Amino acid sequence: MMYPFMTLDDNTEIVHSEMKEDGRVKVYLERPDVKDGFHRATCWLPGYNWEDIFGFSAADMARLQEVVRSTAHLILQFSQEGGFDSAAGF
């Protein structure tokens, strides 16, 4: 199950999984692109291991890495509580 987390001002969507048995959480980022369809990247928390990066520039990735780093504590919390909506009581 993937839970919506955040949409950035450039339309990049960030979603995350539930916490896996090994304590890891998959964070998936994608942004629509006219030419390529979607740009995408995956980050595994808590180790910040990035994989499957396609279409994002080095500047894009620097920004996305900072967004994930600065919100990782929330993503990890929400991954154990059924996502943001569940954690917020919506």
WOPELIN-V251824 format. One record per backbone hydrogen bond with DSSP energy under -1.0 kcal/mol. NH is the residue of the N-H (numbers start at 1). CO is the residue of the C=O. If there is no record, write none. Layout:
BEGIN
nh->NH co->CO
nh->NH co->CO
END
This chain:
BEGIN
nh->3 co->16
nh->5 co->14
nh->6 co->14
nh->8 co->12
nh->11 co->8
nh->13 co->30
nh->14 co->6
nh->15 co->28
nh->16 co->3
nh->17 co->26
nh->19 co->79
nh->20 co->24
nh->23 co->20
nh->25 co->45
nh->27 co->43
nh->28 co->15
nh->29 co->41
nh->30 co->13
nh->31 co->39
nh->33 co->37
nh->37 co->33
nh->38 co->36
nh->39 co->31
nh->40 co->54
nh->41 co->29
nh->42 co->51
nh->43 co->27
nh->44 co->49
nh->45 co->25
nh->49 co->44
nh->51 co->42
nh->54 co->40
nh->61 co->57
nh->62 co->58
nh->63 co->59
nh->64 co->60
nh->65 co->61
nh->66 co->62
nh->67 co->63
nh->68 co->64
nh->69 co->65
nh->70 co->66
nh->71 co->67
nh->72 co->68
nh->75 co->71
nh->76 co->72
nh->77 co->73
nh->78 co->74
nh->79 co->75
nh->80 co->77
nh->81 co->78
nh->83 co->78
nh->87 co->83
nh->88 co->84
nh->90 co->85
END
